[in-house]
């Protein structure tokens, strides 16, 4: 891997993982030969050395293949992006924004940013847009995952505050995971829960999720609620707690308001458990078991994620959960509280500096004149935004309508990730000026850029991030900036200066962090303001030298000055039961349940749920570069119940089209066993770079929560129908191929090869000629293995060069083709054996045990067949025994639920035989 390095000898740098909101510490060791070794940071409190498989594979994602290294501008005559100078690109951006503001006003421009930015980048973007341009049209892709939690926290507590810490998950006697496949999406947190349960078997785990996910494999109780019914469920719990006297009357009386209204709303919708069970489509005995468990257990943590937030009723769902903790007084003490598990590495840091369109920096409110004055004065800004800007979905609708004429997109890929993604394409296609800052040259969004700016990536960036437990960590560089790439804050400052704005002459990221810290402390004391002090207070981090900033240890805010050198962080909030509303009390919020606006009907009878898979991240621009991560799930899929598949006329393994009133996509049908009837699940990651037609965002409806603006990713009415093809196939090749006109294709990077899944509607009359042309083989004497059964329409071809497999092609009218895992293993051989050649011709390995099967444990590359064979041969009865024999499950542990499931299936099959 050709990577520029800073040191000439091996050195270890402590930094932070760029994936989920757990915020794990990472040690990156760069060796003299340019290779990088990644390990968990044993000193970081979030993970104590643990890393999930995505974090462990970070070294495979930092190569320069596919990197955007130089500024580009679109040539008006050819419509192609052409390399240009930084001066030309920055002048174009600054002049373009200035001209549009002069002609149409500040609300005609916008920024769309990302939880992938560091806090300092976010701070500069927010300062430029809200304080100098004078518009609040800056929103973030965190709108898509965390804004309902933000809105719920503000309603209940008075500010966007996370009361608990990770340790509470280990101290709790009951952990309730709601709408969170924690085992796959936040594996290190899940392993902390799993580990503590080994020493405390009495600790209970309840999972509330419409799907039976990997997380459910370790649960004591799974409530498979119908999607969208969470408010009914938790209103029922609130009513149950009230009726059974499981309340903290003293806490409620002294520290809350609004209980009567909240109880009335709960009684009106969810007083009868039988009714709740019917609406939620769960067994009433299981429902009452959950209610009783919550009521009888003092130390309860209710952790929720996208299944709660990504809803047109997401804010009410959040508050219905918080209501139950307020009624029982389970907040502000160890081992208890509501816990929003953040999706992105710096979603919280972005919110701290006002990255959302309805917020100001330092947790100040845009609709509060005193707060606006505080921020404007501190920034010495010529103006300040005085009304909320456009939230993400509204923003791109305004672009299509011509109301917003320039947009700057940073570190995100909205053409894939936003709902109604085809509308985003239309919007960008007609936008007067589209600027994109990215590290990847080719993305779906970059296709619409007029100016493309190369940013620094993970390993090169310097600054801070804040994780789900309010812990600020340093992200430190260990690689040199490649090409002409620059930090996002530097790019923003250069544009701001060209627009004639003072206040952006920073020399280092340390200066920006210090300004951010000082703003959190500015005008932030009750005795000085007559208001409740803001809990986001970094006064203990103000005035650090650059050396102190570089050495800063992970710390949870608020951070207050201490007598000793180390600033004093805060593990939990509300320990004094004092909240941030003007009267110091928390608010119960009445939550009246409502059904989603768009319900399944005759034309669209199924409900679409979207989400992540274990080893991929967002739109795969980072994780898709890792062969280790790509081995787990190699193509997009449609998970659906077998009876629904039968009614739709599709079969497992076949291709199908999912369509809604907003768009369509194509993927392969599977029966994962965890999806209820009436629903389907499709992952969010695949895009136009990795598949011909797999952007699920195009299908998702653009309905949003009226309070938070967060889209309804978990409930879109769809139909599923056959995508007819004449043949199926796959290609493995050491080189990228031009596939030409093929009805369906998917592409993923393997180790030393590229893997294509293909399907076509055309009849191939001369397979050999077509295959040679596809592989670019013109030598009639090339080492070429070929098999064709014209009756069965099966064709196999292999190109061998210097006794090494160069590429292979397998075609069949049926989708059940030979094992890709076995064939991929042949690419690692320096010389093919005769048995390999025979196996290639007959389409299966000659020797038993060669085909390891699809990857289950990505950390150690252990396949399904290997695990199942070992279980049978060794009479294994526990996951620990599997780990002892094969190492599988012994590193990050995210595959443990899958191993457990395989163990149960294999043991059951053995008993039957």
C-alpha positions in Angstrom: 0.0 0.0 0.0 1.6 3.3 -1.1 1.1 5.6 1.8 3.1 8.8 2.5 4.4 8.7 6.1 5.6 11.4 8.5 8.3 9.5 10.4 11.2 7.4 9.0 10.9 4.9 11.8 8.0 3.2 13.4 5.9 5.5 15.7 2.6 5.1 17.4 -0.1 7.8 17.4 -3.1 7.8 19.6 -6.2 8.8 17.7 -9.9 8.1 17.5 -11.9 5.7 15.2 -13.9 7.5 12.4 -16.8 5.1 12.4 -19.7 5.0 14.9 -20.4 7.3 17.9 -18.8 4.9 20.4 -15.6 6.9 19.8 -13.1 4.2 20.3 -9.4 5.0 20.9 -7.1 3.8 18.2 -3.3 3.3 18.1 -1.9 3.8 14.6 1.7 2.6 14.2 3.4 3.7 11.0 6.4 1.5 10.0 9.4 2.6 8.0 8.3 0.6 5.0 5.1 2.7 4.8 2.7 0.0 6.2 0.3 1.0 9.0 -0.7 -1.2 11.9 -4.0 -0.5 13.7 -4.8 -1.6 17.3 -7.1 -0.5 20.0 -6.0 2.1 22.5 -5.9 0.3 25.9 -5.8 3.7 27.6 -9.0 5.1 26.0 -12.0 4.8 28.4 -14.5 4.2 25.6 -13.1 0.9 24.5 -10.1 -0.1 26.7 -8.3 -1.6 23.7 -11.3 -3.2 22.0 -12.0 -2.5 18.4 -14.8 -3.8 16.2 -13.9 -5.4 12.8 -14.4 -2.0 11.0 -12.0 -0.3 13.3 -9.5 -3.2 13.1 -9.6 -3.0 9.3 -8.8 0.8 9.1 -5.4 0.1 7.7 -7.1 -1.3 4.5 -9.0 2.0 3.9 -6.2 4.6 4.0 -4.5 3.9 0.6 -4.6 6.5 -2.1 -6.5 4.5 -4.7 -9.6 6.4 -5.5 -8.5 9.5 -3.6 -9.3 13.0 -4.7 -5.9 14.6 -4.6 -6.3 17.9 -6.5 -9.0 20.6 -6.9 -11.2 20.2 -10.0 -13.7 22.4 -11.8 -16.3 21.5 -14.4 -15.4 22.6 -17.9 -18.5 24.5 -19.3 -17.7 23.3 -22.8 -17.2 19.6 -22.2 -19.1 19.3 -18.8 -16.1 17.3 -17.6 -14.3 17.9 -14.3 -10.8 19.2 -15.0 -7.9 19.6 -12.6 -7.3 23.2 -11.5 -5.3 25.2 -9.0 -6.4 25.9 -5.4 -6.4 29.7 -6.1 -8.7 29.2 -9.1 -11.1 26.8 -7.2 -11.3 29.0 -4.1 -11.8 32.2 -6.1 -14.6 30.5 -8.0 -16.3 29.4 -4.8 -15.9 32.7 -3.0 -17.0 34.7 -6.0 -19.9 32.4 -6.7 -21.3 32.6 -3.2 -20.8 36.3 -3.0 -22.5 37.0 -6.3 -25.5 34.9 -5.4 -25.8 36.5 -1.9 -25.6 40.0 -3.5 -28.3 39.1 -6.0 -30.6 37.0 -3.9 -29.7 37.4 -0.3 -28.0 35.1 2.2 -30.8 32.6 2.3 -30.0 31.7 -1.3 -26.9 29.8 -0.3 -26.4 26.8 2.0 -23.9 24.3 3.5 -24.7 20.6 3.9 -22.1 19.1 6.3 -21.5 15.9 8.1 -20.8 14.0 11.3 -17.6 12.9 9.6 -16.2 16.5 10.1 -14.1 17.3 13.2 -15.5 19.7 15.7 -13.2 22.5 14.6 -14.3 22.1 10.9 -17.9 22.2 12.0 -17.2 25.3 14.1 -15.7 27.3 11.2 -18.6 26.2 8.9 -21.2 27.3 11.4 -19.4 30.6 12.2 -19.1 31.5 8.5 -22.7 30.7 7.6 -24.6 32.0 10.7 -22.3 34.8 11.8 -20.9 36.2 8.6 -23.1 35.2 5.7 -26.0 35.7 8.0 -28.2 32.7 7.2 -28.9 29.5 9.2 -28.9 27.4 6.0 -26.3 25.0 7.4 -27.6 21.5 8.1 -25.9 18.1 8.5 -26.4 14.5 7.8 -26.8 14.1 11.5 -30.3 15.4 10.8 -30.8 11.9 9.3 -29.9 10.0 12.4 -29.9 12.0 15.7 -32.1 15.1 15.4 -35.1 13.4 17.0 -33.0 12.6 20.0 -31.8 16.2 20.1 -35.4 17.5 20.0 -36.6 15.0 22.6 -33.7 16.0 25.0 -34.4 19.7 24.6 -38.1 19.2 25.3 -37.4 17.1 28.4 -34.2 18.5 29.8 -34.0 22.0 28.4 -30.9 21.3 26.2 -29.4 18.6 24.0 -27.9 16.6 26.9 -26.9 13.0 27.3 -27.3 12.2 31.0 -25.6 8.8 31.1 -22.2 7.2 30.4 -21.0 3.9 29.1 -20.2 2.6 32.5 -24.0 2.7 33.3 -24.5 0.0 30.7 -22.3 -2.2 32.9 -23.8 -1.1 36.2 -27.4 -1.6 35.1 -29.4 -4.6 36.2 -31.6 -4.2 33.1 -30.5 -2.9 29.7 -33.3 -2.2 27.2 -32.1 -1.8 23.6 -34.8 -0.1 21.5 -34.5 0.2 17.7 -30.8 -0.7 17.9 -29.0 -3.6 16.4 -26.1 -2.8 18.8 -24.3 -6.0 18.0 -23.7 -4.9 14.5 -23.9 -1.1 14.7 -22.1 -0.4 18.0 -20.2 -3.7 18.5 -17.8 -2.5 21.2 -20.7 -1.3 23.4 -22.5 -4.5 22.8 -19.4 -6.5 23.8 -19.2 -4.5 27.1 -22.7 -5.5 27.8 -22.1 -9.2 26.9 -18.9 -9.3 29.0 -20.5 -7.9 32.1 -23.3 -10.4 31.8 -20.8 -13.2 32.1 -19.9 -12.1 35.6 -23.5 -11.0 36.5 -25.9 -13.6 35.0 -28.8 -11.9 36.8 -28.5 -8.9 34.6 -31.2 -8.8 32.0 -31.2 -7.7 28.4 -34.4 -6.8 26.5 -34.4 -6.0 22.8 -37.3 -4.0 21.2 -37.0 -4.3 17.5 -39.3 -5.3 14.6 -36.6 -7.5 13.3 -34.9 -10.4 15.0 -31.3 -9.1 14.6 -28.0 -10.4 15.8 -28.5 -8.4 18.9 -31.5 -10.6 19.8 -29.3 -13.7 20.0 -28.1 -12.6 23.4 -31.4 -11.2 24.7 -33.5 -12.5 27.6 -36.6 -11.1 25.9 -37.2 -9.9 22.4 -40.3 -7.7 21.7 -40.8 -7.7 17.9 -43.0 -4.6 17.9 -44.6 -3.4 14.7 -42.6 -0.6 13.2 -43.8 2.8 14.3 -45.7 1.6 17.5 -43.0 2.6 20.1 -45.1 5.4 21.5 -48.0 3.1 22.2 -45.5 0.7 23.9 -43.9 3.2 26.2 -47.1 5.1 26.9 -48.4 1.7 28.1 -45.3 1.4 30.3 -45.8 4.9 31.7 -49.5 4.0 32.6 -48.4 0.6 34.0 -45.8 2.3 36.3 -48.4 4.8 37.5 -51.1 2.2 38.1 -48.8 -0.1 40.0 -47.2 2.6 42.2 -43.8 2.2 40.7 -43.1 5.9 40.8 -40.7 8.2 42.6 -43.2 10.7 44.0 -40.7 12.8 45.8 -38.5 13.2 42.7 -41.5 13.9 40.4 -42.9 16.6 42.8 -39.6 18.4 43.3 -37.9 18.1 40.0 -40.5 17.7 37.1 -43.5 19.4 35.5 -46.3 18.2 33.3 -47.0 14.7 34.7 -50.8 14.9 34.6 -50.8 15.8 30.9 -48.4 13.0 30.0 -50.4 10.4 32.1 -53.6 11.6 30.4 -52.1 11.0 27.0 -50.8 7.6 28.0 -54.2 6.6 29.5 -56.0 7.7 26.4 -53.9 5.5 24.1 -52.4 2.7 26.1 -54.3 2.0 29.3 -55.1 -1.6 28.3 -52.2 -4.0 27.8 -54.3 -6.1 25.5 -54.9 -3.2 23.2 -51.2 -2.2 23.3 -50.1 -5.8 22.5 -52.6 -5.9 19.6 -51.4 -2.6 18.2 -47.7 -3.4 18.7 -48.3 -7.0 17.4 -46.5 -8.6 20.4 -47.5 -11.4 22.7 -49.3 -9.8 25.7 -47.5 -12.1 28.1 -44.2 -10.8 26.8 -45.4 -7.2 26.9 -46.4 -7.6 30.6 -43.1 -9.4 31.4 -41.2 -6.4 30.0 -43.4 -3.9 32.0 -42.9 -5.9 35.2 -39.2 -6.2 34.6 -38.8 -2.5 34.1 -41.1 -1.7 37.1 -39.3 -4.1 39.5 -35.7 -3.2 38.5 -34.2 0.0 39.9 -31.1 0.2 37.7 -32.4 0.4 34.2 -30.7 1.9 31.1 -33.0 2.4 28.0 -30.6 2.7 25.1 -32.1 3.7 21.7 -30.9 4.5 18.3 -32.1 4.8 14.7 -35.1 2.6 15.0 -36.5 5.2 17.4 -35.1 8.4 15.8 -35.6 7.7 12.1 -39.4 8.2 12.2 -42.0 10.8 11.5 -42.9 10.4 15.2 -39.2 10.1 16.4 -39.3 13.0 18.8 -42.4 11.7 20.6 -40.8 8.2 20.7 -37.8 9.7 22.5 -39.9 11.6 25.0 -42.1 8.6 25.6 -39.0 6.7 26.7 -37.7 9.6 28.8 -41.1 10.0 30.5 -40.8 6.5 32.0 -37.4 7.3 33.5 -38.7 10.6 34.9 -41.7 9.0 36.5 -39.6 6.3 38.2 -36.8 8.7 39.1 -34.3 6.6 37.1 -32.0 9.3 36.0 -28.9 11.1 37.3 -27.7 8.0 39.3 -25.3 5.2 38.3 -26.7 2.4 36.2 -29.8 4.2 35.0 -31.1 6.6 32.5 -32.2 7.1 28.9 -29.3 6.7 26.5 -29.2 7.9 22.9 -26.5 5.9 21.1 -25.1 8.2 18.4 -24.7 7.0 14.9 -21.7 9.0 13.7 -18.2 9.7 15.2 -18.8 13.4 15.7 -22.6 13.9 15.5 -22.4 15.3 19.1 -19.4 17.5 18.4 -21.3 19.0 15.5 -24.2 19.8 17.6 -22.0 21.4 20.2 -20.9 24.1 17.7 -24.4 24.5 16.2 -24.1 22.3 13.1 -27.9 21.9 12.8 -30.0 24.5 11.0 -32.1 25.3 14.1 -29.2 25.7 16.6 -26.5 28.2 17.6 -23.0 27.4 18.7 -22.3 26.3 22.3 -25.9 25.0 22.8 -27.4 28.4 22.5 -30.8 28.8 20.9 -31.3 30.5 17.6 -34.7 31.8 18.6 -33.4 33.5 21.8 -32.4 37.1 21.1 -30.0 37.2 24.1 -28.2 34.1 22.9 -27.9 35.5 19.4 -26.4 38.7 20.8 -24.0 36.7 22.9 -22.7 34.7 19.9 -22.6 37.7 17.6 -20.6 39.8 20.1 -18.2 36.9 20.9 -17.6 36.3 17.2 -17.4 40.1 16.4 -19.6 39.1 13.5 -21.2 41.6 11.1 -24.6 39.9 11.4 -26.2 36.8 13.0 -28.9 34.5 11.6 -32.2 35.3 13.3 -34.4 32.4 12.1 -33.9 28.7 11.6 -32.5 27.6 8.4 -33.6 24.8 6.1 -33.4 21.2 7.4 -31.8 18.6 5.2 -34.9 17.4 3.3 -36.4 20.9 3.0 -33.0 22.2 1.9 -32.7 20.0 -1.2 -36.4 20.6 -2.1 -35.6 24.3 -1.9 -32.6 23.8 -4.2 -34.8 22.1 -6.8 -37.3 24.9 -6.5 -34.6 27.4 -7.2 -34.8 29.1 -3.8 -31.3 28.0 -2.9 -28.9 28.6 -5.7 -25.6 27.5 -4.2 -24.8 24.6 -1.9 -21.5 23.5 -0.4 -21.5 19.8 0.5 -18.8 18.5 2.9 -17.9 15.0 3.7 -21.2 13.4 2.8 -23.0 11.7 -0.1 -26.6 12.9 -0.1 -27.4 11.5 -3.6 -27.2 8.1 -1.8 -28.1 8.8 1.8 -31.0 11.2 1.7 -34.6 9.9 1.3 -36.2 10.5 -2.1 -32.7 10.5 -3.4 -33.7 10.9 -7.1 -35.1 14.3 -6.0 -31.7 15.2 -4.7 -30.2 14.4 -8.1 -32.8 16.6 -9.8 -32.0 19.4 -7.3 -28.2 19.3 -7.8 -28.6 19.0 -11.5 -30.4 22.4 -11.7 -28.4 24.1 -8.9 -26.4 27.2 -10.1 -23.3 26.3 -8.0 -22.5 22.9 -6.4 -19.3 22.8 -4.4 -18.2 19.4 -2.9 -15.4 18.8 -0.4 -14.5 15.1 -0.2 -11.6 12.7 0.0 -13.0 10.4 -2.7 -12.9 11.3 -6.4 -15.9 9.4 -7.6 -19.1 9.4 -5.7 -22.7 9.7 -6.7 -22.8 13.3 -5.4 -19.5 14.3 -7.0 -21.1 13.7 -10.4 -23.0 17.0 -9.9 -20.2 19.1 -8.6 -19.1 22.3 -10.3 -16.1 22.6 -8.0 -14.5 19.6 -6.3 -12.2 20.2 -3.4 -9.8 17.6 -2.0 -10.1 17.3 1.8 -8.0 15.5 4.4 -9.2 12.0 5.5 -8.9 10.0 8.6 -5.2 9.5 9.5 -4.4 13.0 8.1 -6.9 15.2 10.0 -6.1 17.0 13.3 -8.7 18.1 15.8 -11.4 16.7 18.2 -14.5 14.6 18.2 -17.2 14.0 20.9 -18.7 10.5 21.3 -22.1 9.3 22.6 -21.2 9.8 26.3 -20.0 13.4 25.8 -16.4 12.4 25.8 -14.1 14.7 23.8 -11.2 12.9 22.2 -8.3 14.0 20.0 -8.1 12.8 16.4 -4.4 13.0 15.6 -2.7 12.8 12.2 -0.2 10.0 11.5 -0.1 10.4 7.7 1.1 13.3 5.6 -1.5 15.2 3.5 -1.6 13.4 0.1 -1.4 15.4 -3.1 -2.8 18.9 -2.5 -5.5 17.9 0.0 -6.3 20.4 2.8 -8.1 20.4 6.1 -11.8 21.4 5.9 -11.3 24.3 8.3 -8.5 25.6 6.1 -10.6 25.4 3.0 -13.5 27.2 4.7 -11.2 29.9 6.1 -9.6 30.5 2.7 -13.1 31.0 1.2 -14.2 33.3 4.1 -11.2 35.5 3.6 -11.8 35.8 -0.1 -15.4 36.8 0.6 -13.9 39.7 2.6 -14.7 38.4 6.1 -12.3 39.0 9.0 -12.2 36.5 11.9 -10.9 33.5 10.0 -7.2 34.0 10.2 -6.4 30.9 12.3 -2.9 29.4 12.2 -3.8 26.0 13.7 -6.7 23.8 14.8 -5.6 24.4 18.4 -6.7 28.1 18.0 -10.1 27.0 16.8 -10.7 24.6 19.6 -9.7 27.3 22.2 -12.2 29.7 20.7 -14.9 27.0 20.8 -14.1 26.3 24.4 -14.1 30.0 25.3 -17.5 30.4 23.7 -19.0 27.6 25.8 -17.8 29.4 28.9 -18.7 32.9 27.7 -21.7 34.5 29.5 -22.4 31.1 31.1 -23.0 31.6 34.8 -26.4 31.9 36.5 -25.3 34.7 38.8 -24.2 36.8 35.8 -27.1 36.1 33.5 -30.1 35.4 35.6 -30.6 32.3 33.5 -29.8 28.6 34.0 -26.2 28.0 33.1 -25.5 25.9 30.0 -24.1 22.5 30.9 -22.0 22.5 27.7 -19.1 24.3 29.4 -15.5 23.7 28.5 -14.0 26.4 30.7 -11.5 23.8 32.1 -10.1 23.5 28.6 -9.7 27.2 27.8 -6.3 28.7 27.4 -4.4 25.4 26.7 -1.1 25.8 24.9 -0.6 24.0 21.7 1.5 21.3 23.5 -1.3 20.8 26.1 -3.9 20.5 23.3 -1.8 18.0 21.5 -1.5 15.9 24.7 -5.1 16.3 25.7 -6.6 13.2 27.2 -10.2 12.0 26.5 -12.6 14.0 28.8 -16.3 14.2 29.3 -18.0 17.6 29.3 -18.9 19.7 31.2 -15.2 20.3 31.9 -14.5 22.7 34.8 -11.2 24.2 36.0 -9.5 22.1 38.7 -6.8 22.9 41.2 -4.5 20.4 39.6 -3.2 20.4 36.0 -5.7 17.9 34.7 -9.2 19.5 33.9 -12.1 17.9 35.7 -14.6 16.2 33.5 -18.1 15.1 34.4 -19.2 11.4 34.1 -23.0 11.9 34.6 -25.4 14.7 34.3 -28.4 15.6 36.5 -26.9 14.0 39.6 -28.3 17.0 41.5 -31.6 16.6 39.7 -31.2 20.1 38.4 -32.2 20.5 34.7 -31.8 23.3 32.2 -35.3 24.6 31.8 -35.7 28.1 33.5 -37.3 26.6 36.6 -34.6 23.9 36.8 -37.2 21.1 36.4 -37.5 18.4 33.8 -40.6 18.2 31.6 -42.9 15.3 31.0 -44.1 15.5 27.4 -47.5 14.2 26.4 -47.1 11.9 23.5 -50.2 11.0 21.6 -49.5 8.1 19.3 -50.1 8.6 15.6 -49.8 6.3 12.6 -47.3 7.2 9.8 -48.7 9.3 7.0 -48.0 6.8 4.3 -49.4 3.4 5.1 -49.2 0.2 2.9 -52.1 -0.2 0.6 -53.1 -2.4 -2.4 -50.5 -0.9 -4.7 -47.7 -0.8 -2.1 -48.6 -3.6 0.4 -45.3 -3.9 2.2 -43.4 -1.7 4.7 -39.7 -0.9 3.9 -37.2 -0.8 6.8 -33.6 0.3 6.1 -30.4 0.2 8.1 -26.8 -0.9 8.3 -25.0 -4.2 7.9 -22.2 -5.3 10.2 -19.1 -4.6 8.2 -20.0 -1.6 6.1 -20.4 2.1 6.8 -22.7 4.7 5.3 -22.2 4.8 1.5 -19.1 2.5 1.5 -16.6 5.2 0.3 -14.3 4.1 3.2 -15.3 0.6 4.3 -15.8 -0.5 0.7 -12.1 -0.2 0.1 -11.4 -3.0 2.7 -11.3 -6.6 1.4 -11.7 -7.9 4.9 -15.0 -6.0 5.4 -16.3 -6.8 1.9 -16.1 -10.6 2.6 -19.0 -10.6 5.0 -21.9 -9.5 2.8 -20.9 -9.0 -0.9 -24.0 -7.5 -2.4 -27.1 -5.7 -1.4 -30.2 -7.7 -0.5 -33.9 -7.6 0.1 -34.7 -9.5 3.4 -38.3 -10.6 3.4 -40.6 -13.3 4.9 -41.0 -16.4 2.7 -44.8 -16.0 2.6 -44.5 -12.4 1.4 -42.0 -13.6 -1.2 -44.5 -16.2 -2.4 -47.2 -13.6 -2.7 -44.9 -11.3 -4.6 -43.8 -14.0 -7.0 -40.1 -13.8 -6.1 -37.8 -16.5 -4.8 -34.8 -16.6 -2.5 -31.6 -15.9 -4.5 -33.5 -14.3 -7.3 -33.4 -10.6 -8.2 -36.3 -8.4 -7.4 -37.3 -4.8 -7.8 -38.4 -2.7 -4.8 -40.5 0.3 -5.8 -42.4 3.1 -4.0 -44.1 6.3 -5.3 -40.6 7.9 -5.0 -38.3 5.5 -6.8 -37.0 2.0 -7.2 -34.0 -0.3 -6.7 -33.0 -3.9 -7.5 -31.3 -6.4 -5.2 -31.3 -10.1 -4.4 -34.0 -11.7 -2.3 -33.0 -13.5 0.9 -34.9 -15.0 3.9 -32.8 -14.0 6.9 -35.3 -15.4 9.3 -35.7 -12.2 11.3 -38.2 -10.2 9.3 -41.9 -10.2 10.2 -44.6 -10.6 7.6 -45.6 -7.4 5.9 -42.1 -5.9 6.1 -38.9 -6.0 4.2 -35.4 -4.8 5.1 -32.8 -3.4 2.7 -29.3 -2.1 3.7 -28.4 1.6 3.1 -24.8 1.3 1.8 -24.9 0.4 -1.9 -24.6 3.1 -4.5 -24.1 3.7 -8.2 -20.3 3.1 -7.8 -20.9 -0.4 -6.3 -24.1 -1.5 -8.1 -26.2 -0.8 -11.2 -29.4 0.1 -9.3 -29.1 -0.4 -5.5 -29.6 3.0 -4.0 -32.4 2.4 -1.4 -32.5 6.1 -0.6 -34.3 6.6 -4.0 -37.2 4.4 -2.6 -37.5 6.0 0.9 -40.3 8.4 1.4 -39.4 12.0 2.3 -41.8 12.4 5.2 -40.2 13.9 8.2 -40.8 14.3 11.9 -42.6 17.7 12.2 -40.4 18.7 15.2 -37.0 17.3 14.4 -37.1 17.2 10.6 -35.7 13.6 10.8 -36.9 11.4 7.9 -38.9 8.3 8.1 -36.3 5.7 7.1 -38.0 2.8 8.9 -41.4 2.9 7.2 -42.0 3.4 3.5 -44.9 1.6 1.6 -43.4 -0.5 -1.2 -44.1 -3.3 -3.5 -41.7 -6.1 -4.5 -41.8 -7.8 -7.9 -39.6 -10.0 -10.0 -36.7 -8.5 -11.9 -36.6 -11.0 -14.8 -33.2 -12.0 -16.3 -32.1 -14.7 -18.6 -28.9 -15.6 -16.9 -26.9 -15.0 -13.7 -23.2 -15.0 -13.2 -20.2 -13.7 -11.4 -16.7 -12.5 -12.4 -13.5 -12.4 -10.4 -10.7 -10.5 -11.9 -7.4 -9.0 -10.9 -8.3 -5.9 -13.0 -11.3 -3.7 -13.2 -13.5 -4.4 -16.2 -15.8 -2.4 -18.4 -18.9 -4.5 -18.2 -20.9 -2.7 -21.0 -24.6 -3.1 -21.2 -25.6 -5.6 -18.5 -29.1 -5.5 -16.9 -27.8 -5.9 -13.3 -24.3 -5.8 -11.8 -22.7 -5.4 -8.4 -19.1 -4.7 -7.7 -17.0 -5.1 -4.6 -13.3 -5.1 -3.8 -11.7 -8.3 -2.7 -8.1 -9.1 -1.8 -6.1 -8.9 -5.0 -9.2 -9.1 -7.1 -12.5 -7.3 -8.0 -15.7 -9.3 -7.5 -18.6 -8.7 -9.9 -22.1 -10.2 -9.6 -23.9 -9.9 -12.9 -27.2 -10.8 -14.6 -28.5 -10.2 -18.1 -31.6 -10.2 -20.2 -29.8 -10.6 -23.5 -29.1 -14.0 -25.0 -25.3 -14.5 -25.4 -24.8 -16.4 -28.7 -21.0 -16.9 -28.5 -20.0 -17.2 -24.9 -16.3 -17.7 -25.6 -16.0 -14.7 -27.8 -18.0 -12.5 -25.4 -15.8 -13.6 -22.4 -12.5 -13.0 -24.2 -13.7 -9.6 -25.3 -14.8 -8.8 -21.7 -11.4 -9.8 -20.3 -9.5 -8.0 -23.1 -7.8 -11.2 -24.4 -6.7 -11.0 -28.0 -4.0 -13.7 -27.9 -5.4 -17.0 -29.4 -2.7 -18.9 -27.5 -3.7 -17.5 -24.1 -3.9 -20.1 -21.3 -7.7 -20.4 -21.4 -9.9 -22.9 -19.6 -13.5 -23.2 -20.8 -16.6 -25.4 -20.2 -19.9 -25.0 -21.8 -23.1 -27.0 -21.5 -25.4 -25.6 -24.2 -28.4 -27.7 -23.1 -28.2 -26.4 -19.5 -27.0 -22.9 -20.7 -24.0 -23.2 -18.3 -20.7 -21.6 -19.1 -17.4 -21.3 -17.3 -14.2 -19.6 -18.4 -10.9 -19.0 -16.7 -7.9 -17.0 -17.9 -4.6 -18.1 -16.5 -1.3 -16.2 -16.9 2.0 -17.6 -15.7 0.2 -20.4 -13.9 -1.8 -17.9 -11.8 -5.5 -17.3 -12.2 -6.0 -13.9 -13.8 -9.8 -13.8 -14.1 -12.8 -16.2 -14.2 -16.4 -16.1 -15.3 -19.3 -18.4 -14.3 -22.7 -18.1 -16.0 -26.0 -20.0 -15.4 -29.7 -19.6 -15.9 -30.0 -20.2 -12.2 -28.6 -18.0 -9.4 -27.1 -20.9 -7.4 -23.6 -20.6 -8.8 -20.3 -22.1 -7.4 -18.7 -20.8 -4.2 -17.0 -17.4 -4.7 -15.0 -17.9 -1.5 -13.3 -21.0 -2.9 -12.5 -19.3 -6.2 -11.3 -16.2 -4.5 -8.8 -18.3 -2.5 -7.3 -19.5 -5.8 -6.2 -15.9 -6.6 -3.9 -16.0 -3.6 -1.9 -18.9 -5.1 1.4 -18.3 -6.9 0.8 -21.4 -9.0 -2.3 -23.3 -9.7 -2.2 -27.1 -9.2 -3.7 -29.6 -11.5 -6.5 -30.3 -9.1 -7.3 -26.6 -9.1 -7.6 -26.6 -12.9 -9.9 -29.6 -12.8 -12.0 -27.9 -10.0 -12.3 -24.7 -12.1 -13.7 -26.8 -15.0 -16.2 -28.7 -13.0 -17.2 -25.7 -10.9 -16.3 -27.1 -7.4 -13.1 -27.9 -5.4 -11.8 -31.4 -5.7 -10.7 -31.6 -2.1 -13.2 -31.5 0.8 -12.9 -28.6 3.2 -11.3 -26.2 0.7 -14.5 -24.2 0.4 -14.7 -22.3 3.7 -18.0 -20.7 2.9 -19.2 -17.1 3.3 -17.2 -15.1 5.9 -18.7 -15.1 9.4 -15.6 -13.8 11.4 -14.0 -11.1 9.4 -11.3 -10.5 12.0 -9.8 -13.9 11.4 -11.3 -14.7 8.0 -13.3 -17.8 9.3 -16.1 -19.0 7.0 -19.5 -20.5 7.6 -18.6 -24.0 6.4 -15.4 -24.1 8.5 -17.4 -23.2 11.7 -20.2 -25.7 10.9 -17.8 -28.5 10.1 -15.8 -27.9 13.3 -18.9 -27.9 15.4 -19.9 -31.3 14.0 -16.4 -32.9 14.0 -15.5 -31.7 17.5 -19.0 -32.1 19.1 -18.8 -28.4 20.1 -21.6 -27.1 22.3 -20.6 -23.5 23.1 -19.4 -20.4 21.4 -16.3 -20.4 23.6 -15.3 -23.8 22.2 -15.7 -22.4 18.7 -13.4 -19.5 19.6 -10.9 -21.9 21.2 -10.7 -24.0 18.1 -10.9 -21.4 15.3 -10.3 -18.0 17.0 -13.7 -16.9 15.5 -15.4 -14.5 17.8 -12.3 -13.9 19.9 -11.4 -10.4 18.8 -14.1 -7.8 18.3 -16.9 -10.3 19.1 -19.4 -8.8 16.6 -19.8 -12.2 15.0 -20.6 -14.0 18.2 -24.4 -13.8 17.7 -24.0 -15.3 14.2 -21.7 -18.1 15.6 -24.3 -18.7 18.3 -27.0 -19.1 15.7 -24.9 -21.4 13.6 -24.2 -23.5 16.7 -27.9 -23.9 17.4 -28.7 -24.8 13.8 -25.8 -27.3 13.4 -26.6 -29.0 16.8 -30.3 -29.2 15.9 -29.4 -30.8 12.5 -27.0 -33.2 14.1 -29.7 -34.3 16.6 -32.2 -34.9 13.8 -29.8 -37.1 12.0 
